[in-house]
Every structure is written in C-alpha cells, then in structure tokens.
C-alpha cells in the first residue's frame, strides 16, 4: 500500500513539472517578517502551450517567514488572472474544454493553483479560469479572463483541424 502512495506522489510531481513554466515578472512585499522572507504578492507570466499568441499573467500571494522560506507554508487561495492576445493566434492542436494550462503548488503536498482553458465558439473567445484546489477541500476563490481571438495585423486566427 505504501508503494502506491509513493508512486502517486512521484507521478503527481512529474506531471506538475511537465506543465507550463511561468516567468516571474516582479513582486511587492505586503508584510514584514523578522525571520525569513516577507509576505508578498508575486506576478508571473506564461504562454499557453497549445495556443501561440496568448500570454496569461497571474498574481498570487506568497507567505514568507521561516515556513515560507523553507517552502513549508500553505499559501492562500488569493489569485488574479489576466490573459491577453500578444501575437497572431495559432491553435496548434485540439484541446478539451477545462484542460489544464498551468499548475503550481501552493503548499508542501495538498494544495495547487490551476489555470484551465475553455473555448467559447459562439463568440470566438478563449476563456481562462484560475482556481486553487486542495486534496480534502477545494476553494471557491477564483478569477476569470477572456481573450477574443482577433486578427493580428493581416493574419487571421488559425485553429487546428
């Protein structure tokens, strides 16, 4: 039984590592900590791995202090999301609605921040949702962003067959 649990943890870690990488844009301190780093809000950017021309920006809280500095603190679920068209849109391959685009751990084991994507075909719009989940109990805190797929210069959006 222990081997299944360990295998699940290892495969979960590998899946997490294989998802999109976010580039840190900057941060601001929100509370001073005597020991360890300060509490802060971090801003990160990542490109949609299946859709060229879309970049998402996520702001999230990050706990400091000794636990935060060691990576042992559970960060809050406070997150904001803004996705924008940053070039010609090219949908490289088909995807399912609700497919995960980005994930990041928010505690040592049990909590993750997730960004998922939907296609609203009636309005030719990509919709991105950020939320956090927890193994035992999820969080209703979430944020939403929509990107209308528009021409970029003279290049119309391309959608995979």
Helices and strands as residue ranges (DSSP letters): H 2-18, E 23-31, E 39-47, E 51-62, H 65-70, E 79-91, E 99-105, E 111-120, G 121-123, E 125-134, E 142-148, E 158-159
